[in-house]
């Protein structure tokens, strides 16, 4: 039996490497988005703690300081939301790139599987022909 040789094996290897690279890029971007979400959660928690503390105070100067700090914190939260939205957009693009690379790899893999099935069928046909020829020579 001859060995199966897929003409596009190098193309398949390149596509698999591209898919793996895109997958790693997506994972890295997802990690960065998770970090941005954690930063936002920390800022919101800090905001809530300041509100809780400030509302317990009866001193007007303390409350004014709290409101001033909350205004600054609100700006920081808004900036963090913008960073998070941008990172989620980048993460989404990276995921799309990975899905596209995976689809391209799947196309070549499917072609390889079909060609391999065809190769096996042809090899079985050749083997059967040899067996039939041997049987006819033995009978004659």
N, CA, C and O atoms as CSV, one atom per row, in Angstrom:
chain,resi,resn,atom,element,x,y,z
A,1,UNK,N,N,0.847,-1.183,0.000
A,1,UNK,CA,C,0.000,0.000,0.000
A,1,UNK,C,C,0.889,1.242,0.000
A,1,UNK,O,O,1.809,1.359,0.810
A,2,UNK,N,N,0.609,2.150,-0.901
A,2,UNK,CA,C,1.380,3.389,-1.001
A,2,UNK,C,C,0.995,4.338,0.137
A,2,UNK,O,O,-0.101,4.256,0.691
A,3,UNK,N,N,1.913,5.229,0.465
A,3,UNK,CA,C,1.648,6.197,1.532
A,3,UNK,C,C,0.782,7.344,1.002
A,3,UNK,O,O,0.937,7.786,-0.136
A,4,UNK,N,N,-0.120,7.809,1.847
A,4,UNK,CA,C,-0.988,8.926,1.469
A,4,UNK,C,C,-0.178,10.214,1.511
A,4,UNK,O,O,0.523,10.491,2.484
A,5,UNK,N,N,-0.284,10.997,0.439
A,5,UNK,CA,C,0.418,12.281,0.368
A,5,UNK,C,C,-0.608,13.345,0.025
A,5,UNK,O,O,-1.214,13.318,-1.047
A,6,UNK,N,N,-0.797,14.287,0.950
A,6,UNK,CA,C,-1.737,15.389,0.748
A,6,UNK,C,C,-0.958,16.556,0.172
A,6,UNK,O,O,-0.012,17.048,0.787
A,7,UNK,N,N,-1.361,16.997,-1.011
A,7,UNK,CA,C,-0.637,18.070,-1.702
A,7,UNK,C,C,-0.614,19.376,-0.916
A,7,UNK,O,O,0.344,20.142,-1.022
A,8,UNK,N,N,-1.634,19.634,-0.145
A,8,UNK,CA,C,-1.758,20.903,0.568
A,8,UNK,C,C,-1.359,20.789,2.047
A,8,UNK,O,O,-1.820,21.569,2.880
A,9,UNK,N,N,-0.512,19.827,2.360
A,9,UNK,CA,C,-0.108,19.625,3.760
A,9,UNK,C,C,0.565,20.874,4.341
A,9,UNK,O,O,0.329,21.231,5.495
A,10,UNK,N,N,1.396,21.527,3.542
A,10,UNK,CA,C,2.066,22.739,4.030
A,10,UNK,C,C,1.059,23.864,4.254
A,10,UNK,O,O,1.176,24.628,5.213
A,11,UNK,N,N,0.076,23.962,3.370
A,11,UNK,CA,C,-0.968,24.974,3.537
A,11,UNK,C,C,-1.741,24.694,4.827
A,11,UNK,O,O,-2.045,25.612,5.588
A,12,UNK,N,N,-2.052,23.427,5.063
A,12,UNK,CA,C,-2.759,23.051,6.287
A,12,UNK,C,C,-1.930,23.413,7.515
A,12,UNK,O,O,-2.465,23.946,8.487
A,13,UNK,N,N,-0.646,23.130,7.482
A,13,UNK,CA,C,0.228,23.458,8.614
A,13,UNK,C,C,0.264,24.966,8.875
A,13,UNK,O,O,0.216,25.403,10.024
A,14,UNK,N,N,0.348,25.748,7.811
A,14,UNK,CA,C,0.367,27.212,7.964
A,14,UNK,C,C,-0.955,27.693,8.547
A,14,UNK,O,O,-0.975,28.544,9.436
A,15,UNK,N,N,-2.046,27.152,8.050
A,15,UNK,CA,C,-3.363,27.566,8.556
A,15,UNK,C,C,-3.537,27.184,10.023
A,15,UNK,O,O,-4.127,27.937,10.798
A,16,UNK,N,N,-3.028,26.024,10.398
A,16,UNK,CA,C,-3.108,25.616,11.802
A,16,UNK,C,C,-2.280,26.549,12.684
A,16,UNK,O,O,-2.703,26.894,13.787
A,17,UNK,N,N,-1.120,26.951,12.211
A,17,UNK,CA,C,-0.296,27.892,12.979
A,17,UNK,C,C,-0.990,29.248,13.086
A,17,UNK,O,O,-0.971,29.880,14.143
A,18,UNK,N,N,-1.600,29.689,11.994
A,18,UNK,CA,C,-2.316,30.969,12.017
A,18,UNK,C,C,-3.501,30.903,12.974
A,18,UNK,O,O,-3.772,31.860,13.699
A,19,UNK,N,N,-4.204,29.779,12.977
A,19,UNK,CA,C,-5.339,29.606,13.890
A,19,UNK,C,C,-4.859,29.647,15.344
A,19,UNK,O,O,-5.472,30.311,16.180
A,20,UNK,N,N,-3.784,28.950,15.642
A,20,UNK,CA,C,-3.255,28.933,17.010
A,20,UNK,C,C,-2.802,30.330,17.437
A,20,UNK,O,O,-3.033,30.742,18.574
A,21,UNK,N,N,-2.166,31.043,16.534
A,21,UNK,CA,C,-1.722,32.404,16.832
A,21,UNK,C,C,-2.917,33.317,17.107
A,21,UNK,O,O,-2.893,34.111,18.047
A,22,UNK,N,N,-3.950,33.202,16.293
A,22,UNK,CA,C,-5.153,34.020,16.480
A,22,UNK,C,C,-5.850,33.658,17.785
A,22,UNK,O,O,-6.393,34.530,18.463
A,23,UNK,N,N,-5.835,32.393,18.133
A,23,UNK,CA,C,-6.453,31.953,19.387
A,23,UNK,C,C,-5.700,32.524,20.584
A,23,UNK,O,O,-6.317,32.967,21.553
A,24,UNK,N,N,-4.383,32.515,20.521
A,24,UNK,CA,C,-3.579,33.082,21.610
A,24,UNK,C,C,-3.793,34.590,21.718
A,24,UNK,O,O,-3.852,35.131,22.822
A,25,UNK,N,N,-3.909,35.264,20.589
A,25,UNK,CA,C,-4.167,36.707,20.597
A,25,UNK,C,C,-5.521,36.997,21.245
A,25,UNK,O,O,-5.641,37.917,22.054
A,26,UNK,N,N,-6.525,36.220,20.892
A,26,UNK,CA,C,-7.852,36.398,21.480
A,26,UNK,C,C,-7.810,36.164,22.993
A,26,UNK,O,O,-8.412,36.918,23.757
A,27,UNK,N,N,-7.102,35.125,23.418
A,27,UNK,CA,C,-6.994,34.836,24.853
A,27,UNK,C,C,-6.313,35.989,25.589
A,27,UNK,O,O,-6.722,36.357,26.691
A,28,UNK,N,N,-5.278,36.552,24.979
A,28,UNK,CA,C,-4.583,37.669,25.609
A,28,UNK,C,C,-5.508,38.888,25.711
A,28,UNK,O,O,-5.545,39.552,26.747
A,29,UNK,N,N,-6.243,39.178,24.653
A,29,UNK,CA,C,-7.162,40.320,24.667
A,29,UNK,C,C,-8.297,40.092,25.670
A,29,UNK,O,O,-8.758,41.030,26.321
A,30,UNK,N,N,-8.731,38.866,25.784
A,30,UNK,CA,C,-9.777,38.535,26.762
A,30,UNK,C,C,-9.253,38.757,28.183
A,30,UNK,O,O,-9.978,39.259,29.042
A,31,UNK,N,N,-8.013,38.388,28.424
A,31,UNK,CA,C,-7.401,38.607,29.736
A,31,UNK,C,C,-7.322,40.104,30.044
A,31,UNK,O,O,-7.611,40.530,31.162
A,32,UNK,N,N,-6.930,40.896,29.048
A,32,UNK,CA,C,-6.854,42.346,29.239
A,32,UNK,C,C,-8.235,42.943,29.524
A,32,UNK,O,O,-8.362,43.845,30.352
A,33,UNK,N,N,-9.258,42.448,28.849
A,33,UNK,CA,C,-10.621,42.933,29.094
A,33,UNK,C,C,-11.065,42.575,30.509
A,33,UNK,O,O,-11.724,43.369,31.180
A,34,UNK,N,N,-10.703,41.386,30.954
A,34,UNK,CA,C,-11.052,40.971,32.315
A,34,UNK,C,C,-10.377,41.894,33.341
A,34,UNK,O,O,-10.986,42.264,34.345
A,35,UNK,N,N,-9.123,42.258,33.082
A,35,UNK,CA,C,-8.413,43.186,33.966
A,35,UNK,C,C,-9.106,44.543,34.001
A,35,UNK,O,O,-9.225,45.150,35.065
A,36,UNK,N,N,-9.561,45.021,32.853
A,36,UNK,CA,C,-10.263,46.303,32.798
A,36,UNK,C,C,-11.586,46.232,33.562
A,36,UNK,O,O,-11.974,47.196,34.221
A,37,UNK,N,N,-12.278,45.092,33.474
A,37,UNK,CA,C,-13.523,44.924,34.232
A,37,UNK,C,C,-13.258,44.952,35.730
A,37,UNK,O,O,-14.023,45.534,36.499
A,38,UNK,N,N,-12.162,44.312,36.135
A,38,UNK,CA,C,-11.804,44.313,37.557
A,38,UNK,C,C,-11.480,45.724,38.050
A,38,UNK,O,O,-11.869,46.106,39.153
A,39,UNK,N,N,-10.764,46.494,37.227
A,39,UNK,CA,C,-10.453,47.878,37.599
A,39,UNK,C,C,-11.737,48.691,37.770
A,39,UNK,O,O,-11.865,49.470,38.714
A,40,UNK,N,N,-12.672,48.505,36.860
A,40,UNK,CA,C,-13.945,49.218,36.945
A,40,UNK,C,C,-14.705,48.804,38.207
A,40,UNK,O,O,-15.262,49.652,38.904
A,41,UNK,N,N,-14.726,47.525,38.495
A,41,UNK,CA,C,-15.416,47.047,39.693
A,41,UNK,C,C,-14.773,47.636,40.954
A,41,UNK,O,O,-15.462,48.003,41.906
A,42,UNK,N,N,-13.437,47.717,40.938
A,42,UNK,CA,C,-12.733,48.300,42.084
A,42,UNK,C,C,-13.103,49.771,42.262
A,42,UNK,O,O,-13.334,50.216,43.386
A,43,UNK,N,N,-13.162,50.520,41.181
A,43,UNK,CA,C,-13.537,51.931,41.261
A,43,UNK,C,C,-14.970,52.098,41.777
A,43,UNK,O,O,-15.247,52.979,42.590
A,44,UNK,N,N,-15.857,51.256,41.304
A,44,UNK,CA,C,-17.254,51.343,41.750
A,44,UNK,C,C,-17.394,50.964,43.227
A,44,UNK,O,O,-18.193,51.542,43.964
A,45,UNK,N,N,-16.599,49.987,43.630
A,45,UNK,CA,C,-16.615,49.607,45.041
A,45,UNK,C,C,-16.083,50.761,45.898
A,45,UNK,O,O,-16.629,51.069,46.958
A,46,UNK,N,N,-15.024,51.381,45.425
A,46,UNK,CA,C,-14.450,52.530,46.132
A,46,UNK,C,C,-15.485,53.662,46.225
A,46,UNK,O,O,-15.622,54.304,47.266
A,47,UNK,N,N,-16.200,53.892,45.139
A,47,UNK,CA,C,-17.239,54.926,45.129
A,47,UNK,C,C,-18.309,54.629,46.177
A,47,UNK,O,O,-18.734,55.519,46.914
A,48,UNK,N,N,-18.737,53.373,46.233
A,48,UNK,CA,C,-19.785,52.995,47.190
A,48,UNK,C,C,-19.290,53.140,48.630
A,48,UNK,O,O,-20.032,53.593,49.502
A,49,UNK,N,N,-18.046,52.756,48.875
A,49,UNK,CA,C,-17.485,52.882,50.225
A,49,UNK,C,C,-17.417,54.349,50.653
A,49,UNK,O,O,-17.707,54.679,51.803
A,50,UNK,N,N,-17.039,55.213,49.736
A,50,UNK,CA,C,-16.955,56.645,50.045
A,50,UNK,C,C,-18.350,57.205,50.332
A,50,UNK,O,O,-18.533,57.998,51.256
A,51,UNK,N,N,-19.322,56.783,49.533
A,51,UNK,CA,C,-20.696,57.239,49.768
A,51,UNK,C,C,-21.185,56.774,51.141
A,51,UNK,O,O,-21.764,57.547,51.905
A,52,UNK,N,N,-20.942,55.506,51.435
A,52,UNK,CA,C,-21.385,54.971,52.723
A,52,UNK,C,C,-20.754,55.738,53.882
A,52,UNK,O,O,-21.428,56.086,54.851
A,53,UNK,N,N,-19.477,55.992,53.772
A,53,UNK,CA,C,-18.778,56.724,54.825
A,53,UNK,C,C,-19.277,58.175,54.911
A,53,UNK,O,O,-19.549,58.688,55.997
A,54,UNK,N,N,-19.388,58.813,53.762
A,54,UNK,CA,C,-19.766,60.217,53.726
A,54,UNK,C,C,-21.170,60.485,54.229
A,54,UNK,O,O,-21.418,61.499,54.881
A,55,UNK,N,N,-22.090,59.579,53.928
A,55,UNK,CA,C,-23.466,59.795,54.362
A,55,UNK,C,C,-23.625,59.608,55.873
A,55,UNK,O,O,-24.594,60.084,56.465
A,56,UNK,N,N,-22.682,58.924,56.481
A,56,UNK,CA,C,-22.710,58.756,57.932
A,56,UNK,C,C,-22.217,60.008,58.653
A,56,UNK,O,O,-22.467,60.185,59.845
A,57,UNK,N,N,-21.520,60.869,57.928
A,57,UNK,CA,C,-20.937,62.067,58.534
A,57,UNK,C,C,-21.953,63.201,58.582
A,57,UNK,O,O,-22.730,63.407,57.650
A,58,UNK,N,N,-21.926,63.913,59.671
A,58,UNK,CA,C,-22.834,65.059,59.797
A,58,UNK,C,C,-22.109,66.372,59.538
A,58,UNK,O,O,-22.742,67.419,59.397
A,59,UNK,N,N,-20.781,66.318,59.474
A,59,UNK,CA,C,-19.974,67.519,59.246
A,59,UNK,C,C,-20.100,67.940,57.775
A,59,UNK,O,O,-19.882,67.135,56.870
A,60,UNK,N,N,-20.450,69.196,57.554
A,60,UNK,CA,C,-20.669,69.701,56.193
A,60,UNK,C,C,-19.369,69.706,55.391
A,60,UNK,O,O,-19.377,69.377,54.205
A,61,UNK,N,N,-18.266,70.071,56.018
A,61,UNK,CA,C,-16.985,70.084,55.289
A,61,UNK,C,C,-16.600,68.689,54.824
A,61,UNK,O,O,-16.090,68.523,53.716
A,62,UNK,N,N,-16.836,67.700,55.646
A,62,UNK,CA,C,-16.542,66.308,55.268
A,62,UNK,C,C,-17.416,65.889,54.092
A,62,UNK,O,O,-16.951,65.229,53.163
A,63,UNK,N,N,-18.664,66.273,54.141
A,63,UNK,CA,C,-19.567,65.926,53.036
A,63,UNK,C,C,-19.176,66.646,51.753
A,63,UNK,O,O,-19.242,66.061,50.672
A,64,UNK,N,N,-18.769,67.908,51.857
A,64,UNK,CA,C,-18.326,68.637,50.667
A,64,UNK,C,C,-17.075,67.982,50.076
A,64,UNK,O,O,-16.950,67.853,48.858
A,65,UNK,N,N,-16.166,67.577,50.938
A,65,UNK,CA,C,-14.966,66.878,50.462
A,65,UNK,C,C,-15.351,65.562,49.785
A,65,UNK,O,O,-14.773,65.179,48.768
A,66,UNK,N,N,-16.332,64.884,50.366
A,66,UNK,CA,C,-16.793,63.621,49.786
A,66,UNK,C,C,-17.366,63.870,48.386
A,66,UNK,O,O,-17.059,63.133,47.449
A,67,UNK,N,N,-18.195,64.901,48.247
A,67,UNK,CA,C,-18.790,65.199,46.940
A,67,UNK,C,C,-17.726,65.585,45.916
A,67,UNK,O,O,-17.816,65.208,44.748
A,68,UNK,N,N,-16.731,66.329,46.352
A,68,UNK,CA,C,-15.630,66.696,45.447
A,68,UNK,C,C,-14.878,65.453,44.999
A,68,UNK,O,O,-14.568,65.284,43.820
A,69,UNK,N,N,-14.594,64.593,45.961
A,69,UNK,CA,C,-13.872,63.365,45.616
A,69,UNK,C,C,-14.727,62.461,44.732
A,69,UNK,O,O,-14.212,61.820,43.815
A,70,UNK,N,N,-16.035,62.410,45.006
A,70,UNK,CA,C,-16.922,61.597,44.166
A,70,UNK,C,C,-16.977,62.115,42.731
A,70,UNK,O,O,-17.085,61.331,41.788
A,71,UNK,N,N,-16.900,63.449,42.564
A,71,UNK,CA,C,-16.860,64.015,41.212
A,71,UNK,C,C,-15.606,63.546,40.477
A,71,UNK,O,O,-15.671,63.163,39.309
A,72,UNK,N,N,-14.473,63.578,41.164
A,72,UNK,CA,C,-13.212,63.116,40.562
A,72,UNK,C,C,-13.293,61.624,40.258
A,72,UNK,O,O,-12.856,61.170,39.200
A,73,UNK,N,N,-13.852,60.877,41.187
A,73,UNK,CA,C,-13.984,59.430,41.001
A,73,UNK,C,C,-14.929,59.114,39.840
A,73,UNK,O,O,-14.712,58.150,39.106
A,74,UNK,N,N,-15.962,59.916,39.677
A,74,UNK,CA,C,-16.901,59.715,38.562
A,74,UNK,C,C,-16.186,59.867,37.221
A,74,UNK,O,O,-16.441,59.111,36.283
A,75,UNK,N,N,-15.292,60.849,37.139
A,75,UNK,CA,C,-14.508,61.045,35.915
A,75,UNK,C,C,-13.626,59.817,35.669
A,75,UNK,O,O,-13.524,59.332,34.543
A,76,UNK,N,N,-12.998,59.329,36.724
A,76,UNK,CA,C,-12.155,58.129,36.585
A,76,UNK,C,C,-12.973,56.920,36.152
A,76,UNK,O,O,-12.522,56.125,35.328
A,77,UNK,N,N,-14.170,56.781,36.705
A,77,UNK,CA,C,-15.050,55.667,36.330
A,77,UNK,C,C,-15.448,55.781,34.864
A,77,UNK,O,O,-15.442,54.793,34.131
A,78,UNK,N,N,-15.798,57.005,34.442
A,78,UNK,CA,C,-16.171,57.207,33.032
A,78,UNK,C,C,-15.021,56.854,32.099
A,78,UNK,O,O,-15.227,56.212,31.070
A,79,UNK,N,N,-13.805,57.274,32.459
A,79,UNK,CA,C,-12.631,56.928,31.636
A,79,UNK,C,C,-12.403,55.421,31.613
A,79,UNK,O,O,-12.056,54.852,30.578
A,80,UNK,N,N,-12.600,54.782,32.758
A,80,UNK,CA,C,-12.418,53.334,32.820
A,80,UNK,C,C,-13.456,52.616,31.975
A,80,UNK,O,O,-13.149,51.606,31.341
A,81,UNK,N,N,-14.682,53.126,31.958
A,81,UNK,CA,C,-15.727,52.536,31.109
A,81,UNK,C,C,-15.334,52.653,29.638
A,81,UNK,O,O,-15.530,51.717,28.863
A,82,UNK,N,N,-14.782,53.799,29.257
A,82,UNK,CA,C,-14.319,53.973,27.870
A,82,UNK,C,C,-13.198,52.984,27.544
A,82,UNK,O,O,-13.196,52.372,26.476
A,83,UNK,N,N,-12.251,52.831,28.462
A,83,UNK,CA,C,-11.160,51.867,28.232
A,83,UNK,C,C,-11.701,50.449,28.120
A,83,UNK,O,O,-11.265,49.675,27.268
A,84,UNK,N,N,-12.649,50.115,28.982
A,84,UNK,CA,C,-13.252,48.780,28.945
A,84,UNK,C,C,-13.974,48.556,27.623
A,84,UNK,O,O,-13.824,47.500,27.008
A,85,UNK,N,N,-14.754,49.532,27.181
A,85,UNK,CA,C,-15.469,49.394,25.903
A,85,UNK,C,C,-14.493,49.199,24.746
A,85,UNK,O,O,-14.728,48.368,23.869
A,86,UNK,N,N,-13.411,49.955,24.742
A,86,UNK,CA,C,-12.403,49.822,23.685
A,86,UNK,C,C,-11.750,48.443,23.734
A,86,UNK,O,O,-11.544,47.809,22.699
A,87,UNK,N,N,-11.430,47.987,24.935
A,87,UNK,CA,C,-10.801,46.675,25.061
A,87,UNK,C,C,-11.763,45.566,24.641
A,87,UNK,O,O,-11.344,44.588,24.023
A,88,UNK,N,N,-13.025,45.706,24.965
A,88,UNK,CA,C,-14.005,44.702,24.543
A,88,UNK,C,C,-14.178,44.702,23.028
A,88,UNK,O,O,-14.407,43.649,22.434
A,89,UNK,N,N,-14.071,45.870,22.397
A,89,UNK,CA,C,-14.129,45.941,20.935
A,89,UNK,C,C,-12.930,45.201,20.331
A,89,UNK,O,O,-13.081,44.429,19.384
A,90,UNK,N,N,-11.740,45.443,20.887
A,90,UNK,CA,C,-10.529,44.771,20.408
A,90,UNK,C,C,-10.636,43.265,20.628
A,90,UNK,O,O,-10.246,42.476,19.767
A,91,UNK,N,N,-11.164,42.875,21.777
A,91,UNK,CA,C,-11.336,41.451,22.087
A,91,UNK,C,C,-12.300,40.804,21.089
A,91,UNK,O,O,-12.066,39.688,20.625
A,92,UNK,N,N,-13.360,41.498,20.770
A,92,UNK,CA,C,-14.332,40.978,19.816
A,92,UNK,C,C,-13.698,40.799,18.430
A,92,UNK,O,O,-13.952,39.804,17.751
A,93,UNK,N,N,-12.879,41.762,18.021
A,93,UNK,CA,C,-12.185,41.642,16.736
A,93,UNK,C,C,-11.223,40.462,16.743
A,93,UNK,O,O,-11.115,39.737,15.754
A,94,UNK,N,N,-10.527,40.270,17.856
A,94,UNK,CA,C,-9.587,39.150,17.959
A,94,UNK,C,C,-10.327,37.817,17.896
A,94,UNK,O,O,-9.846,36.860,17.289
A,95,UNK,N,N,-11.494,37.761,18.523
A,95,UNK,CA,C,-12.288,36.527,18.477
A,95,UNK,C,C,-12.756,36.247,17.052
A,95,UNK,O,O,-12.707,35.107,16.590
A,96,UNK,N,N,-13.210,37.290,16.359
A,96,UNK,CA,C,-13.640,37.128,14.963
A,96,UNK,C,C,-12.484,36.634,14.092
A,96,UNK,O,O,-12.675,35.778,13.229
A,97,UNK,N,N,-11.293,37.173,14.319
A,97,UNK,CA,C,-10.119,36.746,13.551
A,97,UNK,C,C,-9.825,35.275,13.824
A,97,UNK,O,O,-9.484,34.528,12.907
A,98,UNK,N,N,-9.957,34.859,15.080
A,98,UNK,CA,C,-9.716,33.456,15.426
A,98,UNK,C,C,-10.758,32.552,14.777
A,98,UNK,O,O,-10.416,31.501,14.237
A,99,UNK,N,N,-12.035,32.957,14.827
A,99,UNK,CA,C,-13.093,32.142,14.220
A,99,UNK,C,C,-12.892,32.013,12.710
A,99,UNK,O,O,-13.125,30.948,12.139
A,100,UNK,N,N,-12.461,33.092,12.068
A,100,UNK,CA,C,-12.190,33.049,10.640
A,100,UNK,C,C,-11.010,32.114,10.338
A,100,UNK,O,O,-11.063,31.326,9.393
A,101,UNK,N,N,-9.953,32.207,11.142
A,101,UNK,CA,C,-8.788,31.331,10.952
A,101,UNK,C,C,-9.180,29.872,11.171
A,101,UNK,O,O,-8.717,28.988,10.451
A,102,UNK,N,N,-10.028,29.620,12.160
A,102,UNK,CA,C,-10.478,28.259,12.441
A,102,UNK,C,C,-11.295,27.722,11.266
A,102,UNK,O,O,-11.183,26.552,10.902
A,103,UNK,N,N,-12.111,28.587,10.685
A,103,UNK,CA,C,-12.924,28.199,9.535
A,103,UNK,C,C,-12.037,27.845,8.335
A,103,UNK,O,O,-12.291,26.866,7.633
A,104,UNK,N,N,-10.995,28.652,8.109
A,104,UNK,CA,C,-10.076,28.385,7.001
A,104,UNK,C,C,-9.326,27.063,7.215
A,104,UNK,O,O,-9.116,26.305,6.267
A,105,UNK,N,N,-8.932,26.797,8.436
A,105,UNK,CA,C,-8.261,25.533,8.750
A,105,UNK,C,C,-9.212,24.369,8.516
A,105,UNK,O,O,-8.814,23.342,7.965
A,106,UNK,N,N,-10.452,24.520,8.926
A,106,UNK,CA,C,-11.447,23.462,8.773
A,106,UNK,C,C,-11.676,23.129,7.302
A,106,UNK,O,O,-11.877,21.964,6.957
A,107,UNK,N,N,-11.649,24.130,6.439
A,107,UNK,CA,C,-11.822,23.885,4.998
A,107,UNK,C,C,-10.743,22.944,4.473
A,107,UNK,O,O,-11.039,21.973,3.777
A,108,UNK,N,N,-9.496,23.240,4.810
A,108,UNK,CA,C,-8.387,22.422,4.308
A,108,UNK,C,C,-8.409,21.042,4.974
A,108,UNK,O,O,-8.098,20.039,4.332
A,109,UNK,N,N,-8.774,20.991,6.252
A,109,UNK,CA,C,-8.858,19.707,6.952
A,109,UNK,C,C,-9.925,18.819,6.328
A,109,UNK,O,O,-9.718,17.618,6.152
A,110,UNK,N,N,-11.055,19.407,5.999
A,110,UNK,CA,C,-12.139,18.647,5.357
A,110,UNK,C,C,-11.686,18.123,3.995
A,110,UNK,O,O,-11.960,16.977,3.641
A,111,UNK,N,N,-10.999,18.962,3.244
A,111,UNK,CA,C,-10.473,18.533,1.949
A,111,UNK,C,C,-9.496,17.369,2.128
A,111,UNK,O,O,-9.533,16.402,1.367
A,112,UNK,N,N,-8.631,17.463,3.125
A,112,UNK,CA,C,-7.666,16.390,3.397
A,112,UNK,C,C,-8.396,15.093,3.748
A,112,UNK,O,O,-8.030,14.024,3.259
A,113,UNK,N,N,-9.418,15.181,4.586
A,113,UNK,CA,C,-10.177,13.986,4.967
A,113,UNK,C,C,-10.857,13.351,3.756
A,113,UNK,O,O,-10.873,12.128,3.621
A,114,UNK,N,N,-11.409,14.168,2.890
A,114,UNK,CA,C,-12.061,13.641,1.686
A,114,UNK,C,C,-11.044,12.967,0.768
A,114,UNK,O,O,-11.296,11.892,0.223
A,115,UNK,N,N,-9.903,13.610,0.607
A,115,UNK,CA,C,-8.870,13.020,-0.251
A,115,UNK,C,C,-8.335,11.720,0.354
A,115,UNK,O,O,-8.037,10.772,-0.372
A,116,UNK,N,N,-8.215,11.677,1.670
A,116,UNK,CA,C,-7.737,10.461,2.320
A,116,UNK,C,C,-8.747,9.329,2.144
A,116,UNK,O,O,-8.363,8.190,1.877
A,117,UNK,N,N,-10.034,9.637,2.292
A,117,UNK,CA,C,-11.078,8.630,2.092
A,117,UNK,C,C,-11.050,8.117,0.657
A,117,UNK,O,O,-11.199,6.918,0.419
A,118,UNK,N,N,-10.860,9.018,-0.292
A,118,UNK,CA,C,-10.764,8.634,-1.695
A,118,UNK,C,C,-9.529,7.754,-1.930
A,118,UNK,O,O,-9.590,6.774,-2.672
A,119,UNK,N,N,-8.423,8.112,-1.297
A,119,UNK,CA,C,-7.183,7.338,-1.415
A,119,UNK,C,C,-7.391,5.914,-0.882
A,119,UNK,O,O,-6.987,4.942,-1.520
A,120,UNK,N,N,-8.016,5.802,0.280
A,120,UNK,CA,C,-8.262,4.479,0.877
A,120,UNK,C,C,-9.159,3.649,-0.033
A,120,UNK,O,O,-8.915,2.460,-0.234
A,121,UNK,N,N,-10.185,4.270,-0.576
A,121,UNK,CA,C,-11.101,3.561,-1.470
A,121,UNK,C,C,-10.355,3.063,-2.713
A,121,UNK,O,O,-10.555,1.930,-3.151
A,122,UNK,N,N,-9.506,3.907,-3.270
A,122,UNK,CA,C,-8.725,3.525,-4.454
A,122,UNK,C,C,-7.750,2.392,-4.127
A,122,UNK,O,O,-7.580,1.466,-4.920
A,123,UNK,N,N,-7.116,2.469,-2.964
A,123,UNK,CA,C,-6.189,1.408,-2.550
A,123,UNK,C,C,-6.930,0.082,-2.365
A,123,UNK,O,O,-6.430,-0.974,-2.753
A,124,UNK,N,N,-8.109,0.142,-1.777
A,124,UNK,CA,C,-8.907,-1.073,-1.603
A,124,UNK,C,C,-9.332,-1.638,-2.948
A,124,UNK,O,O,-9.365,-2.855,-3.132
A,125,UNK,N,N,-9.658,-0.760,-3.887
A,125,UNK,CA,C,-10.038,-1.205,-5.232
A,125,UNK,C,C,-8.861,-1.899,-5.912
A,125,UNK,O,O,-9.030,-2.951,-6.529
A,126,UNK,N,N,-7.668,-1.311,-5.801
A,126,UNK,CA,C,-6.471,-1.913,-6.400
A,126,UNK,C,C,-6.174,-3.275,-5.770
A,126,UNK,O,O,-5.831,-4.231,-6.466
A,127,UNK,N,N,-6.311,-3.349,-4.451
A,127,UNK,CA,C,-6.056,-4.608,-3.747
A,127,UNK,C,C,-7.048,-5.679,-4.183
A,127,UNK,O,O,-6.679,-6.835,-4.385
A,128,UNK,N,N,-8.301,-5.286,-4.324
A,128,UNK,CA,C,-9.316,-6.229,-4.761
A,128,UNK,C,C,-9.031,-6.703,-6.183
A,128,UNK,O,O,-9.246,-7.875,-6.494
A,129,UNK,N,N,-8.554,-5.817,-7.043
A,129,UNK,CA,C,-8.224,-6.204,-8.416
A,129,UNK,C,C,-7.087,-7.218,-8.425
A,129,UNK,O,O,-7.134,-8.194,-9.174
A,130,UNK,N,N,-6.067,-6.997,-7.601
A,130,UNK,CA,C,-4.950,-7.945,-7.514
A,130,UNK,C,C,-5.450,-9.296,-7.032
A,130,UNK,O,O,-5.066,-10.333,-7.575
A,131,UNK,N,N,-6.303,-9.290,-6.016
A,131,UNK,CA,C,-6.851,-10.551,-5.511
A,131,UNK,C,C,-7.692,-11.259,-6.570
A,131,UNK,O,O,-7.629,-12.481,-6.706
A,132,UNK,N,N,-8.471,-10.496,-7.308
A,132,UNK,CA,C,-9.283,-11.086,-8.380
A,132,UNK,C,C,-8.398,-11.685,-9.467
A,132,UNK,O,O,-8.683,-12.770,-9.972
A,133,UNK,N,N,-7.305,-10.969,-9.835
A,133,UNK,CA,C,-6.360,-11.480,-10.852
A,133,UNK,C,C,-5.705,-12.768,-10.346
A,133,UNK,O,O,-5.556,-13.726,-11.105
A,134,UNK,N,N,-5.321,-12.795,-9.089
A,134,UNK,CA,C,-4.678,-14.003,-8.530
A,134,UNK,C,C,-5.664,-15.168,-8.541
A,134,UNK,O,O,-5.278,-16.291,-8.865
A,135,UNK,N,N,-6.923,-14.925,-8.196
A,135,UNK,CA,C,-7.936,-15.949,-8.174
A,135,UNK,C,C,-8.179,-16.484,-9.595
A,135,UNK,O,O,-8.310,-17.692,-9.791
A,136,UNK,N,N,-8.238,-15.578,-10.580
A,136,UNK,CA,C,-8.478,-16.025,-11.958
A,136,UNK,C,C,-7.289,-16.820,-12.490
A,136,UNK,O,O,-7.488,-17.750,-13.272
A,137,UNK,N,N,-6.041,-16.483,-12.087
A,137,UNK,CA,C,-4.873,-17.256,-12.520
A,137,UNK,C,C,-4.854,-18.634,-11.868
A,137,UNK,O,O,-4.425,-19.612,-12.481
A,138,UNK,N,N,-5.318,-18.706,-10.632
A,138,UNK,CA,C,-5.354,-20.000,-9.931
A,138,UNK,C,C,-6.425,-20.907,-10.517
A,138,UNK,O,O,-6.250,-22.124,-10.582
A,139,UNK,N,N,-7.536,-20.311,-10.945
A,139,UNK,CA,C,-8.633,-21.099,-11.517
A,139,UNK,C,C,-8.328,-21.584,-12.918
A,139,UNK,O,O,-8.884,-22.582,-13.377
A,140,UNK,N,N,-7.439,-20.870,-13.597
A,140,UNK,CA,C,-7.155,-21.284,-14.973
A,140,UNK,C,C,-5.994,-22.191,-15.104
A,140,UNK,O,O,-5.657,-22.607,-16.212
